[in-house]
Amino acid sequence: RDSVDAARRIARLTRLVGRDGEARRFDQMADESARAWQEEFLDTDHGKVGSGTQTAQTFALGFGALPDSAVKPVFEHLVADLTAPDDGPRLTTGIFGTQILLEELSHHGRHDLAFALAERDTFPSWGWMLKNDATTLWEHWAGSDDTFSHNHPMFGSISAWFFRWLGGIQPAQDAVGGDRLLIRPQVVPGLEWVKCSHHSVRGPIESNWSTNGKEQTFEVVLPPNTRATIELPAQPGDQLAEGGRPLAEVPDLEVLPSRPEAHRLKVGSGRYQFSLKRK
């Protein structure tokens, strides 16, 4: 799986510097590796990868090793495994699987499930560490008196998920030096507000939101010499304004074609205060 991902990354880089022939060669290498991996490990009838563990399912999704037709059943198999326990969604992943799992849940629209894992406080979870007097992250879910480190960054992927999905601060795919951004905050059940900031090479980026059920507010701050596509959660009948003004009256703001799940806007640097009212 990682060889597929690596070959596609090299193909993208070689294409960016104008070496199209080499890019095609690496694309072909990625496709051949993916087919060989699928024949060995993918059960297309049941959406099961290898032994079907959460990590196996997650790696297949995160490293792009699946054919398009298999993405949905593989993801559904992962969700079924996560939600099978009676006490709520539970991880069986380690340091590497956890990082990619959170990302894939949100990438496929299950921010609610990722947040349920983040706020869990029974074993295994970050909350379990806190309940057992952790002041730094442990190397292992269970902790240990003398075997595992009690000050380890390995499960810190949850922090990246806070920034990338709850706050929604992400670089655009075509960004150069942080000049283009994607701001896509996710409002999840059980959470009333988020304050999120990142000190980029171009200056501070902020993405803050609050909700009371019928009205949501989103504050976005972009540093000089940047542009961003903003995606805000959408429902039919939404009324969206910026600073109390209709969007058409806001300078340097372009309304992009919306998706069923998102209002899409393109803006330049500055501070924006969006209000979204629902029927």
Backbone bond lengths (Angstrom), bond angles and torsions (degrees), N, CA, C in turn:
res aa  C-N    CA-C-N  psi(-1)  N-CA   C-N-CA  omega(-1)  CA-C   N-CA-C  phi
1 R - - - 1.456 - - 1.516 112.80 -
2 D 1.343 116.37 -44.33 1.456 118.10 -178.74 1.519 111.78 -68.90
3 S 1.344 118.19 -27.34 1.463 120.08 177.16 1.526 110.36 -67.52
4 V 1.340 117.14 -34.35 1.469 121.23 176.10 1.518 109.59 -63.30
5 D 1.318 116.27 -48.56 1.454 121.38 -179.01 1.524 110.70 -63.35
6 A 1.321 117.18 -44.07 1.464 120.80 -178.76 1.528 111.05 -62.14
7 A 1.329 117.14 -43.96 1.465 120.18 -179.28 1.526 111.18 -64.00
8 R 1.322 117.52 -37.60 1.469 119.92 179.91 1.524 111.06 -71.17
9 R 1.320 117.31 -34.53 1.466 119.67 176.23 1.532 110.93 -65.19
10 I 1.341 116.30 -43.40 1.461 119.36 178.71 1.524 110.66 -65.23
11 A 1.328 116.67 -37.95 1.472 119.65 177.29 1.528 110.77 -60.40
12 R 1.320 116.00 -42.46 1.475 119.41 179.61 1.530 110.73 -64.67
13 L 1.318 117.28 -42.91 1.457 120.46 -178.98 1.524 111.82 -65.77
14 T 1.334 117.27 -43.45 1.458 119.59 -179.91 1.524 111.21 -66.85
15 R 1.322 117.15 -32.58 1.460 120.02 177.10 1.533 110.98 -68.55
16 L 1.322 116.55 -36.88 1.467 120.67 179.66 1.521 112.03 -63.66
17 V 1.312 117.30 -31.53 1.467 119.60 179.93 1.522 111.81 -96.63
18 G 1.331 116.83 13.16 1.451 120.85 171.99 1.509 116.09 84.53
19 R 1.314 118.07 13.29 1.473 121.08 -179.77 1.529 108.31 -99.34
20 D 1.331 115.15 70.74 1.463 121.33 -171.92 1.521 112.85 -65.39
21 G 1.321 117.76 -34.89 1.458 119.91 179.13 1.520 111.50 -61.78
22 E 1.308 116.98 -45.11 1.458 120.22 177.71 1.531 110.69 -66.60
23 A 1.328 116.97 -36.54 1.468 120.04 178.61 1.519 110.35 -60.37
24 R 1.334 117.19 -43.06 1.467 120.07 178.78 1.523 111.08 -63.36
25 R 1.335 116.46 -37.33 1.464 119.85 179.44 1.523 110.75 -64.71
26 F 1.332 117.82 -41.19 1.457 120.29 179.03 1.530 111.73 -72.30
27 D 1.333 116.75 -33.34 1.469 119.25 174.01 1.530 110.36 -61.19
28 Q 1.315 116.11 -43.80 1.465 120.60 178.74 1.527 110.60 -63.48
29 M 1.325 117.09 -40.95 1.458 121.22 177.72 1.528 110.78 -60.53
30 A 1.345 116.37 -42.73 1.470 120.58 179.07 1.519 110.75 -62.72
31 D 1.338 116.76 -44.41 1.466 120.31 -179.20 1.525 111.18 -63.52
32 E 1.333 117.59 -41.78 1.464 120.88 179.98 1.531 110.80 -65.99
33 S 1.325 117.05 -41.02 1.466 120.64 178.48 1.523 110.86 -64.54
34 A 1.343 116.21 -41.10 1.467 120.34 -179.61 1.523 111.20 -63.45
35 R 1.331 117.09 -43.26 1.472 120.13 -179.99 1.530 110.98 -63.69
36 A 1.330 116.76 -42.12 1.461 120.20 -179.98 1.530 110.87 -64.77
37 W 1.318 115.93 -40.52 1.470 119.91 178.82 1.534 110.82 -66.02
38 Q 1.336 117.07 -42.87 1.465 120.95 -179.40 1.521 111.49 -61.25
39 E 1.328 116.93 -42.03 1.465 119.87 -179.98 1.521 111.66 -62.68
40 E 1.315 116.78 -31.08 1.459 121.15 -175.36 1.525 112.73 -86.74
41 F 1.339 118.14 -36.78 1.457 119.78 -166.78 1.534 115.90 -122.16
42 L 1.324 119.47 -15.83 1.458 121.06 -171.26 1.521 112.06 -96.51
43 D 1.331 116.36 122.09 1.461 123.16 172.12 1.522 107.09 -95.27
44 T 1.317 116.88 97.16 1.457 121.20 -174.05 1.524 112.49 -69.92
45 D 1.326 118.20 -23.13 1.469 120.59 -178.88 1.526 111.97 -72.95
46 H 1.331 117.25 -30.20 1.465 120.17 -174.43 1.531 113.47 -120.84
47 G 1.330 117.68 1.94 1.453 119.94 -179.41 1.509 113.17 66.72
48 K 1.304 116.69 29.46 1.463 121.33 -175.29 1.524 110.03 -107.19
49 V 1.333 115.52 135.13 1.458 121.76 179.22 1.521 108.67 -110.00
50 G 1.323 117.07 119.12 1.460 120.44 -179.25 1.512 111.20 56.08
51 S 1.330 116.19 -125.26 1.461 120.75 179.06 1.523 112.96 -81.74
52 G 1.344 117.53 -2.59 1.460 120.69 175.53 1.512 115.01 82.39
53 T 1.333 118.50 15.00 1.463 120.08 178.77 1.525 110.42 -67.68
54 Q 1.325 115.97 161.87 1.461 119.99 178.14 1.530 111.26 -58.00
55 T 1.324 116.44 -40.72 1.462 119.55 -179.32 1.521 111.53 -67.17
56 A 1.333 117.68 -42.02 1.468 120.64 179.28 1.526 110.21 -61.18
57 Q 1.339 117.05 -46.24 1.468 120.69 179.51 1.524 110.60 -62.68
58 T 1.322 115.36 -42.44 1.465 120.92 -176.21 1.520 111.73 -67.25
59 F 1.337 117.33 -44.84 1.463 120.12 179.69 1.528 111.26 -61.66
60 A 1.319 117.01 -39.54 1.467 120.05 179.38 1.527 111.05 -60.67
61 L 1.329 116.04 -39.95 1.463 121.14 178.25 1.526 111.29 -71.78
62 G 1.339 116.04 -48.35 1.450 120.59 -172.28 1.510 114.70 -71.20
63 F 1.339 117.54 -29.19 1.456 120.31 -179.11 1.523 112.87 -95.05
64 G 1.333 118.02 6.03 1.453 121.02 174.20 1.505 114.69 65.79
65 A 1.334 117.70 34.11 1.464 120.87 -176.36 1.523 113.03 -90.76
66 L 1.324 117.61 -2.82 1.458 120.73 -172.28 1.529 112.06 -98.23
67 P 1.335 117.00 148.03 1.467 119.24 167.12 1.530 108.87 -70.18
68 D 1.305 117.33 155.16 1.467 121.04 -176.49 1.528 111.85 -54.90
69 S 1.317 116.87 -36.81 1.461 120.95 -176.21 1.524 112.77 -67.34
70 A 1.327 117.22 -19.67 1.468 120.54 -176.28 1.524 112.97 -97.44
71 V 1.321 118.38 -11.46 1.473 120.70 -174.63 1.527 111.22 -60.48
72 K 1.324 117.17 -48.70 1.466 119.73 -177.10 1.529 112.21 -63.17
73 P 1.352 120.27 -51.54 1.472 118.59 -179.99 1.527 113.52 -63.36
74 V 1.324 118.33 -34.49 1.467 120.33 177.95 1.530 109.77 -66.37
75 F 1.332 117.05 -42.25 1.464 120.02 178.21 1.525 110.86 -65.88
76 E 1.325 117.38 -41.42 1.464 120.37 178.63 1.523 111.50 -62.77
77 H 1.328 117.63 -37.34 1.466 121.27 176.41 1.524 110.20 -63.08
78 L 1.329 116.75 -40.31 1.468 121.51 177.84 1.526 110.81 -63.22
79 V 1.326 117.03 -47.44 1.471 121.13 -178.89 1.525 110.25 -62.19
80 A 1.330 117.51 -41.38 1.469 121.11 179.40 1.521 111.06 -60.86
81 D 1.322 116.93 -39.40 1.456 120.26 179.20 1.532 110.73 -68.94
82 L 1.319 116.93 -41.76 1.472 120.87 -179.71 1.523 111.97 -62.59
83 T 1.314 116.94 -37.80 1.461 121.36 -172.12 1.520 113.36 -97.53
84 A 1.324 118.02 3.26 1.469 120.75 -178.64 1.526 113.88 -66.52
85 P 1.355 120.54 -37.81 1.472 119.94 -177.56 1.532 112.37 -61.51
86 D 1.317 116.28 145.07 1.465 121.22 -179.27 1.526 112.95 -68.48
87 D 1.323 117.19 -23.99 1.467 119.87 -176.90 1.524 112.79 -93.36
88 G 1.314 117.43 18.06 1.456 121.30 176.23 1.516 112.45 103.43
89 P 1.343 116.94 174.20 1.462 120.79 -176.24 1.523 111.75 -54.91
90 R 1.339 115.17 135.38 1.464 119.66 -175.78 1.525 109.50 -138.11
91 L 1.336 115.09 137.26 1.450 121.76 177.79 1.522 111.55 -85.20
92 T 1.329 115.42 143.68 1.457 120.40 166.37 1.524 109.77 -123.49
93 T 1.327 116.42 17.15 1.455 122.41 -178.13 1.522 111.01 -88.17
94 G 1.343 115.28 161.85 1.451 121.71 171.58 1.512 110.57 -103.44
95 I 1.325 117.04 -153.60 1.457 120.12 -170.96 1.531 112.90 -64.91
96 F 1.321 117.88 -40.01 1.459 119.87 -175.95 1.533 111.61 -81.44
97 G 1.316 117.13 -43.91 1.456 119.77 179.70 1.512 112.79 -64.03
98 T 1.328 117.76 -35.61 1.464 120.98 -178.66 1.520 111.29 -62.35
99 Q 1.322 116.49 -44.15 1.459 120.57 -179.05 1.526 111.40 -58.28
100 I 1.329 116.33 -50.19 1.461 119.76 -175.81 1.522 110.34 -73.68
101 L 1.323 118.24 -33.12 1.460 121.39 -179.46 1.526 111.60 -60.69
102 L 1.327 117.52 -47.66 1.469 120.14 179.44 1.530 110.77 -59.36
103 E 1.326 115.32 -43.60 1.462 120.06 -179.69 1.533 110.97 -63.06
104 E 1.331 117.25 -43.53 1.456 120.11 -177.90 1.527 112.16 -69.19
105 L 1.333 117.66 -35.49 1.456 119.43 176.30 1.518 110.78 -58.68
106 S 1.331 117.33 -47.45 1.462 119.64 -179.72 1.520 111.78 -71.95
107 H 1.321 116.86 -36.62 1.466 119.77 177.60 1.525 110.93 -58.50
108 H 1.328 117.47 -31.10 1.462 122.00 179.79 1.530 112.13 -99.87
109 G 1.319 117.82 15.78 1.461 121.30 172.37 1.509 116.09 85.64
110 R 1.342 119.54 7.42 1.455 121.14 -179.37 1.535 111.15 -101.37
111 H 1.343 114.93 55.25 1.460 120.69 176.94 1.525 110.33 -62.37
112 D 1.339 115.94 -32.37 1.462 119.42 179.87 1.521 111.45 -62.51
113 L 1.316 116.52 -39.25 1.458 120.75 -179.32 1.529 110.56 -71.55
114 A 1.330 116.68 -39.89 1.464 120.12 176.72 1.526 110.28 -61.99
115 F 1.327 117.49 -41.35 1.468 120.26 179.57 1.528 110.85 -67.57
116 A 1.328 117.21 -36.93 1.463 119.96 177.47 1.535 110.55 -61.15
117 L 1.329 117.26 -36.88 1.458 120.71 175.91 1.526 110.75 -69.10
118 A 1.339 116.00 -37.95 1.464 120.08 -178.45 1.521 111.95 -66.39
119 E 1.340 118.09 -34.44 1.454 119.46 -176.13 1.533 113.23 -96.82
120 R 1.329 117.58 0.34 1.466 120.69 177.28 1.530 109.53 -60.57
121 D 1.336 117.39 142.08 1.466 119.47 179.18 1.528 113.14 -125.97
122 T 1.322 117.32 12.47 1.465 120.75 172.52 1.530 108.48 -108.43
123 F 1.313 115.92 156.94 1.461 121.21 -173.91 1.524 111.55 -62.91
124 P 1.342 119.06 135.99 1.460 128.51 -2.45 1.524 110.72 -96.06
125 S 1.311 118.10 135.34 1.459 120.12 -178.76 1.521 110.51 -170.79
126 W 1.331 114.12 165.80 1.462 119.67 173.20 1.531 110.04 -67.02
127 G 1.333 115.76 -37.76 1.454 119.69 177.51 1.518 112.77 -61.59
128 W 1.332 116.28 -33.24 1.464 120.56 176.69 1.533 110.35 -63.16
129 M 1.329 116.16 -39.46 1.460 119.27 176.22 1.531 110.35 -60.23
130 L 1.329 116.38 -45.65 1.465 120.51 -179.27 1.525 111.20 -62.80
131 K 1.323 116.76 -42.51 1.464 120.04 179.73 1.522 112.08 -64.72
132 N 1.322 116.31 -21.17 1.457 120.60 179.07 1.530 111.14 -105.33
133 D 1.345 114.21 32.04 1.468 123.15 169.76 1.518 114.32 69.31
134 A 1.318 118.46 23.77 1.468 119.73 175.52 1.523 110.17 -69.52
135 T 1.314 116.48 136.09 1.468 122.03 172.45 1.517 110.94 -113.22
136 T 1.323 117.34 -10.72 1.462 124.40 172.13 1.520 107.40 -138.00
137 L 1.318 116.61 166.01 1.460 120.54 -178.61 1.522 111.23 -72.35
138 W 1.328 115.75 142.04 1.457 121.41 177.09 1.524 110.52 -87.80
139 E 1.315 115.41 160.42 1.459 121.15 175.83 1.514 111.66 -75.28
140 H 1.324 117.63 -25.06 1.460 123.30 -172.96 1.526 107.84 -135.56
141 W 1.337 116.90 144.83 1.463 119.32 -178.53 1.527 112.16 -52.68
142 A 1.329 116.64 -41.89 1.457 120.27 -172.74 1.527 113.49 -80.48
143 G 1.321 117.59 -21.69 1.446 119.07 -174.21 1.522 110.68 70.83
144 S 1.320 116.73 175.33 1.462 121.04 -178.62 1.517 108.82 -170.36
145 D 1.312 116.35 150.77 1.461 119.79 177.61 1.523 112.40 -70.47
146 D 1.333 117.12 -34.47 1.461 117.88 -172.72 1.528 114.94 -144.10
147 T 1.350 117.65 5.80 1.462 119.69 -175.20 1.524 112.61 -105.23
148 F 1.309 116.79 -40.80 1.461 120.19 -174.69 1.529 111.25 -115.66
149 S 1.325 114.60 152.75 1.463 120.27 178.32 1.529 110.85 -68.43
150 H 1.335 116.52 142.89 1.463 121.95 174.34 1.526 111.68 -103.28
151 N 1.312 116.99 11.10 1.466 121.31 177.77 1.516 107.21 -145.22
152 H 1.336 114.63 84.75 1.464 121.38 -167.22 1.532 108.59 -139.76
153 P 1.336 119.20 139.54 1.469 119.80 -178.39 1.520 114.75 -84.76
154 M 1.319 118.23 -2.31 1.459 120.07 -163.83 1.522 114.90 -63.67
155 F 1.321 118.78 -33.76 1.462 119.92 176.86 1.532 111.95 -94.63
156 G 1.331 116.71 15.97 1.464 120.50 179.33 1.514 114.53 -72.82
157 S 1.334 117.35 0.41 1.469 120.41 178.99 1.526 111.95 -59.21
158 I 1.326 117.75 -22.77 1.455 119.65 178.17 1.523 110.81 -62.77
159 S 1.334 117.24 -33.57 1.466 120.50 177.84 1.517 110.88 -65.11
160 A 1.336 116.50 -42.25 1.466 119.80 177.31 1.523 110.47 -60.89
161 W 1.338 117.20 -38.37 1.465 120.00 178.59 1.525 110.92 -64.89
162 F 1.319 117.99 -38.33 1.473 120.42 176.28 1.533 110.18 -56.08
163 F 1.329 116.68 -48.29 1.461 120.56 -176.82 1.526 111.69 -70.48
164 R 1.339 116.89 -45.63 1.462 120.81 -172.38 1.522 113.10 -75.03
165 W 1.350 117.90 -29.19 1.453 118.68 -173.43 1.524 114.06 -121.17
166 L 1.323 120.68 -48.89 1.469 119.12 176.17 1.521 109.75 -64.83
167 G 1.330 116.87 -48.85 1.461 119.86 173.51 1.510 111.46 -78.48
168 G 1.318 116.40 -34.16 1.462 121.02 175.35 1.510 114.78 82.26
169 I 1.334 119.31 19.61 1.460 121.76 -178.31 1.529 109.14 -87.09
170 Q 1.336 116.22 114.57 1.460 121.12 -178.86 1.524 109.35 -140.54
171 P 1.334 118.10 146.56 1.463 119.23 171.74 1.519 109.85 -71.80
172 A 1.328 116.94 145.68 1.462 119.98 173.26 1.522 109.14 -70.02
173 Q 1.312 116.98 155.08 1.467 120.33 -178.02 1.521 111.95 -62.33
174 D 1.340 117.33 -29.26 1.466 120.33 -178.89 1.522 112.11 -100.91
175 A 1.336 118.36 19.35 1.458 121.58 -177.57 1.527 111.14 -67.88
176 V 1.321 115.04 144.70 1.460 122.59 173.22 1.518 107.11 -128.02
177 G 1.327 116.72 112.49 1.455 119.61 -179.17 1.513 113.35 62.53
178 G 1.324 117.17 32.15 1.459 120.66 176.83 1.515 114.75 71.88
179 D 1.357 117.63 23.97 1.466 119.50 -176.91 1.518 113.21 -82.82
180 R 1.333 117.81 -17.94 1.464 121.06 179.51 1.524 108.50 -129.84
181 L 1.327 115.02 136.23 1.458 121.01 -173.10 1.516 110.85 -129.39
182 L 1.319 114.76 158.98 1.463 122.79 170.68 1.517 106.73 -122.03
183 I 1.323 116.81 118.62 1.462 122.36 179.11 1.524 107.01 -110.45
184 R 1.342 116.41 110.64 1.468 119.92 -174.05 1.533 110.17 -137.11
185 P 1.332 117.62 68.03 1.472 120.52 -177.86 1.521 111.80 -63.59
186 Q 1.338 115.76 146.72 1.458 121.58 -178.47 1.530 109.71 -117.77
187 V 1.316 115.56 121.78 1.460 121.66 177.01 1.523 107.55 -90.90
188 V 1.324 116.63 120.78 1.458 120.70 -175.01 1.521 110.03 -116.70
189 P 1.337 118.22 147.61 1.460 121.38 177.41 1.527 110.80 -58.59
190 G 1.329 115.64 136.70 1.450 120.91 178.30 1.509 114.40 94.31
191 L 1.333 117.47 -3.97 1.457 121.49 -179.73 1.524 108.61 -124.49
192 E 1.342 117.11 128.63 1.460 121.49 -175.20 1.509 113.63 -100.32
193 W 1.315 118.41 -20.53 1.464 119.54 179.72 1.523 111.45 -159.05
194 V 1.328 115.16 158.16 1.460 123.69 174.60 1.526 108.03 -141.25
195 K 1.317 116.92 135.69 1.466 122.54 169.95 1.530 106.38 -121.49
196 C 1.316 116.32 122.47 1.464 120.81 -170.92 1.533 109.22 -141.21
197 S 1.327 116.67 131.55 1.465 120.12 177.73 1.524 109.58 -144.25
198 H 1.332 114.43 152.50 1.470 121.27 178.79 1.522 107.78 -140.06
199 H 1.328 116.84 129.24 1.469 121.32 178.69 1.525 108.66 -89.98
200 S 1.331 115.98 94.48 1.452 122.09 -176.88 1.530 109.84 -84.57
201 V 1.336 115.15 173.96 1.458 120.48 178.63 1.529 111.17 -63.46
202 R 1.328 118.79 -21.34 1.459 122.91 -179.49 1.528 113.12 -99.20
203 G 1.317 116.03 -3.61 1.455 119.31 -179.92 1.517 111.19 129.39
204 P 1.335 116.91 -179.76 1.466 120.01 -176.23 1.525 113.04 -71.91
205 I 1.332 114.70 138.29 1.468 122.99 173.05 1.519 106.62 -114.20
206 E 1.324 117.29 133.98 1.459 120.88 177.89 1.523 110.00 -127.13
207 S 1.318 114.71 145.21 1.462 121.44 172.44 1.524 107.35 -145.83
208 N 1.311 116.36 104.67 1.462 122.37 -176.85 1.525 109.10 -122.24
209 W 1.328 116.90 145.38 1.460 118.44 176.02 1.518 110.82 -147.60
210 S 1.335 114.79 159.35 1.464 121.30 173.78 1.518 108.04 -146.64
211 T 1.323 116.25 156.59 1.466 120.60 -178.87 1.521 110.22 -146.41
212 N 1.321 115.50 145.01 1.466 120.37 172.21 1.521 111.15 -121.50
213 G 1.322 115.31 17.53 1.457 120.55 179.48 1.510 112.55 103.16
214 K 1.332 117.45 -59.68 1.467 121.03 -177.91 1.521 112.63 -95.30
215 E 1.321 117.15 -18.86 1.464 120.00 179.80 1.521 109.53 -134.98
216 Q 1.322 114.72 137.61 1.453 121.38 177.56 1.519 108.94 -125.39
217 T 1.310 116.82 142.36 1.461 121.44 175.49 1.524 108.39 -120.79
218 F 1.327 115.11 141.37 1.463 121.79 -179.44 1.523 108.18 -131.13
219 E 1.314 116.46 121.53 1.460 121.83 176.26 1.517 108.74 -108.37
220 V 1.338 115.89 126.13 1.458 121.58 -178.89 1.517 108.39 -127.11
221 V 1.328 116.68 129.07 1.464 122.40 177.03 1.524 107.97 -121.85
222 L 1.341 115.87 125.09 1.461 121.91 -179.34 1.522 109.53 -118.59
223 P 1.330 118.78 135.08 1.464 121.58 -179.03 1.526 111.97 -73.15
224 P 1.327 117.58 168.80 1.473 120.47 178.65 1.522 111.86 -58.18
225 N 1.329 114.38 152.15 1.473 122.74 175.67 1.522 112.64 62.28
226 T 1.324 115.72 34.80 1.462 120.33 174.05 1.519 109.55 -132.17
227 R 1.317 114.69 157.96 1.453 122.12 170.48 1.518 107.35 -133.62
228 A 1.333 115.36 156.31 1.471 118.13 -178.01 1.515 110.44 -144.42
229 T 1.320 114.79 145.36 1.458 121.53 163.79 1.518 106.64 -94.57
230 I 1.327 116.29 126.26 1.457 122.09 -179.49 1.520 108.39 -108.44
231 E 1.322 116.65 130.00 1.462 122.17 176.16 1.524 108.46 -119.40
232 L 1.326 116.68 118.41 1.455 122.52 -179.16 1.526 109.66 -112.52
233 P 1.334 117.40 142.94 1.471 120.31 -177.59 1.530 111.12 -56.00
234 A 1.326 116.23 137.68 1.458 120.90 -174.66 1.516 112.03 -123.10
235 Q 1.340 114.91 146.46 1.457 124.04 168.56 1.523 107.76 -139.16
236 P 1.344 118.24 155.81 1.467 119.80 178.46 1.527 111.20 -58.09
237 G 1.320 115.88 137.41 1.458 120.82 177.00 1.508 115.11 86.24
238 D 1.322 118.93 6.06 1.459 121.83 178.76 1.523 111.21 -60.55
239 Q 1.332 115.87 146.21 1.460 122.38 170.77 1.531 107.23 -116.83
240 L 1.332 116.49 115.89 1.455 121.86 -174.41 1.516 110.04 -116.35
241 A 1.325 116.70 130.33 1.457 122.66 179.09 1.519 109.17 -138.86
242 E 1.347 115.86 164.65 1.461 121.01 176.75 1.526 108.66 -127.30
243 G 1.331 115.97 118.92 1.459 120.08 -179.13 1.518 112.60 58.81
244 G 1.329 117.00 30.34 1.457 121.02 -178.26 1.519 114.22 80.60
245 R 1.323 117.59 1.20 1.469 121.40 -178.65 1.521 111.07 -105.61
246 P 1.341 117.13 149.46 1.470 118.81 169.76 1.521 109.72 -60.26
247 L 1.307 117.13 148.59 1.460 120.91 -176.67 1.520 112.37 -59.44
248 A 1.333 116.91 -31.91 1.467 120.46 -178.24 1.520 112.23 -65.29
249 E 1.327 118.35 -18.03 1.464 121.91 -177.93 1.526 112.88 -96.01
250 V 1.322 117.70 0.68 1.468 120.70 -175.58 1.527 109.46 -91.29
251 P 1.350 118.48 122.13 1.467 120.41 178.65 1.523 111.76 -63.13
252 D 1.317 115.66 146.32 1.464 122.86 175.26 1.523 112.32 58.65
253 L 1.331 116.60 33.71 1.464 121.60 176.08 1.515 108.76 -127.79
254 E 1.311 116.30 127.97 1.462 122.87 177.87 1.524 109.23 -118.12
255 V 1.327 116.09 128.61 1.466 120.54 176.54 1.524 108.33 -85.14
256 L 1.320 116.46 119.85 1.459 122.60 -179.89 1.531 110.29 -93.37
257 P 1.328 117.90 160.75 1.469 119.41 175.78 1.530 110.48 -55.80
258 S 1.329 115.60 130.48 1.457 119.99 -177.48 1.522 111.34 -81.52
259 R 1.318 115.28 162.46 1.455 122.98 169.37 1.520 107.49 -109.90
260 P 1.334 118.36 163.61 1.471 119.05 -179.93 1.520 113.18 -55.54
261 E 1.350 116.57 -30.99 1.464 119.66 -175.11 1.523 112.97 -102.50
262 A 1.350 118.88 -0.65 1.460 118.59 -173.04 1.527 112.99 -152.44
263 H 1.349 116.05 134.33 1.457 122.42 163.25 1.523 107.07 -79.88
264 R 1.336 116.94 136.24 1.464 119.68 -175.37 1.523 109.90 -123.81
265 L 1.327 115.14 130.33 1.457 122.11 -177.84 1.517 109.35 -134.54
266 K 1.331 117.38 152.89 1.458 121.65 172.28 1.518 107.69 -121.87
267 V 1.339 115.89 128.89 1.462 120.77 -174.68 1.525 109.95 -136.49
268 G 1.353 114.31 161.48 1.453 121.23 173.42 1.512 110.56 -97.49
269 S 1.324 115.92 -172.94 1.458 120.61 -177.02 1.528 110.20 -64.16
270 G 1.334 115.44 153.68 1.463 120.91 -179.44 1.518 111.12 137.84
271 R 1.308 115.67 -169.98 1.461 122.80 -179.93 1.523 109.40 -113.78
272 Y 1.317 117.09 131.61 1.454 122.70 -178.02 1.528 109.65 -127.70
273 Q 1.326 115.04 141.92 1.471 121.10 179.24 1.534 107.40 -128.56
274 F 1.325 116.49 99.37 1.456 121.04 -177.39 1.532 109.86 -95.91
275 S 1.326 115.50 138.20 1.469 120.59 173.28 1.521 107.72 -118.93
276 L 1.319 115.59 135.70 1.455 121.38 -177.38 1.513 107.78 -127.04
277 K 1.337 116.17 113.00 1.458 122.29 -179.46 1.511 109.91 -104.31
278 R 1.326 115.35 139.85 1.459 120.92 -178.50 1.525 109.97 -117.81
279 K 1.317 115.01 151.17 1.467 120.47 -179.85 1.523 109.69 -72.13
